[in-house]
């Protein structure tokens, strides 16, 4: 099945920017949720909780150049969140945590390789 170039571009933008919003939301939630009223010291004490989401944001940065493998990695992240947080047992938690990574990761993976500069043909 082939996807028209304009649809690939749309899939890429939906997947990439959707993952940007979701990843930044969960990063902010992880940083601020445990800080409480501790001010900056509470913020810094709680910052290690956000390291996995910072890693996801860095991975997403690579997704601009390599959308298919990064999209597949976010699909794997969706599976991991379903197992670790047991979101498969709760429809609300599944829709809030797992489903966005699954849908936007699939859109990014389906967009295929980026147009533009390609590696040289060595054959």
C-alpha positions as CSV (number, residue, x, y, z in Angstrom):
1,X,0.0,0.0,0.0
2,X,1.4,3.3,-1.0
3,X,0.7,6.6,0.7
4,X,0.6,9.8,-1.3
5,X,3.4,12.3,-0.4
6,X,1.0,14.9,0.9
7,X,-0.6,12.3,3.2
8,X,2.9,11.2,4.4
9,X,3.6,14.8,5.3
10,X,0.3,15.1,7.1
11,X,1.0,11.9,9.0
12,X,4.4,13.1,9.9
13,X,3.2,16.4,11.3
14,X,0.3,14.9,13.2
15,X,2.6,12.2,14.7
16,X,5.5,14.5,15.5
17,X,3.7,17.4,16.9
18,X,1.2,15.2,18.7
19,X,4.1,13.4,20.4
20,X,5.7,16.8,21.2
21,X,2.6,17.9,23.1
22,X,2.1,14.6,24.9
23,X,5.8,14.2,25.9
24,X,6.1,17.8,27.1
25,X,2.8,17.4,29.1
26,X,4.1,14.2,30.9
27,X,7.5,15.8,31.4
28,X,6.0,18.8,33.1
29,X,3.7,16.6,35.1
30,X,6.6,14.5,36.3
31,X,8.7,17.5,37.3
32,X,5.9,19.4,39.1
33,X,3.8,16.7,40.6
34,X,6.1,15.8,43.5
35,X,7.6,19.3,44.0
36,X,4.6,20.4,46.1
37,X,5.1,23.6,47.9
38,X,8.8,23.1,48.3
39,X,9.7,25.9,45.8
40,X,12.9,25.5,43.9
41,X,14.4,22.9,46.3
42,X,11.3,20.7,45.9
43,X,11.6,21.1,42.2
44,X,15.2,20.0,42.1
45,X,14.6,17.1,44.5
46,X,11.8,15.9,42.2
47,X,13.6,16.4,38.9
48,X,15.0,12.8,38.7
49,X,11.3,11.7,38.2
50,X,11.3,13.5,34.9
51,X,14.4,11.9,33.5
52,X,12.6,9.2,31.5
53,X,10.4,11.8,29.9
54,X,13.5,13.9,29.1
55,X,14.8,10.8,27.4
56,X,11.6,10.5,25.5
57,X,11.9,14.2,24.4
58,X,15.4,13.6,23.2
59,X,14.3,10.5,21.3
60,X,11.6,12.6,19.7
61,X,14.2,15.1,18.6
62,X,15.7,12.3,16.5
63,X,12.2,11.7,15.2
64,X,12.4,14.7,13.0
65,X,15.2,13.1,10.9
66,X,14.3,9.4,11.5
67,X,10.5,9.2,11.9
68,X,10.0,5.4,11.3
69,X,12.4,4.0,13.9
70,X,11.4,6.7,16.4
71,X,7.7,6.0,15.8
72,X,8.3,2.3,16.4
73,X,10.1,3.2,19.6
74,X,7.1,5.2,20.8
75,X,4.8,2.3,20.0
76,X,7.1,0.2,22.2
77,X,6.9,2.9,24.8
78,X,3.1,2.6,24.7
79,X,3.4,-1.1,25.3
80,X,5.7,-0.5,28.2
81,X,3.4,2.0,29.8
82,X,0.5,-0.4,29.4
83,X,2.5,-3.1,31.2
84,X,4.3,-1.0,33.9
85,X,1.3,1.2,34.8
86,X,-1.3,-1.5,34.2
87,X,-3.2,0.9,32.1
88,X,-4.8,-1.9,30.1
89,X,-7.0,-2.6,33.2
90,X,-8.4,1.0,33.3
91,X,-9.9,2.5,30.2
92,X,-9.4,6.1,31.4
93,X,-5.8,5.6,32.2
94,X,-5.3,3.7,28.9
95,X,-6.8,6.6,27.0
96,X,-4.8,9.2,28.9
97,X,-1.4,7.5,29.1
98,X,-1.0,4.7,26.5
99,X,-3.3,5.6,23.6
100,X,-1.7,8.9,22.6
101,X,1.8,7.3,22.4
102,X,0.3,4.4,20.4
103,X,-1.7,6.6,17.9
104,X,0.9,9.4,17.4
105,X,3.8,6.8,17.3
106,X,1.9,4.9,14.6
107,X,1.3,8.0,12.6
108,X,5.0,8.9,12.8
109,X,6.1,5.4,11.8
110,X,3.6,5.3,8.9
111,X,5.0,8.6,7.5
112,X,8.1,6.7,6.4
113,X,11.5,8.3,5.8
114,X,11.8,12.0,5.5
115,X,12.0,13.6,2.1
116,X,15.0,15.6,1.2
117,X,18.6,14.7,1.4
118,X,19.0,11.0,0.8
119,X,22.1,8.8,1.3
120,X,24.1,8.3,-1.9
121,X,23.3,5.3,-4.1
122,X,26.5,3.2,-3.9
123,X,25.4,0.4,-6.2
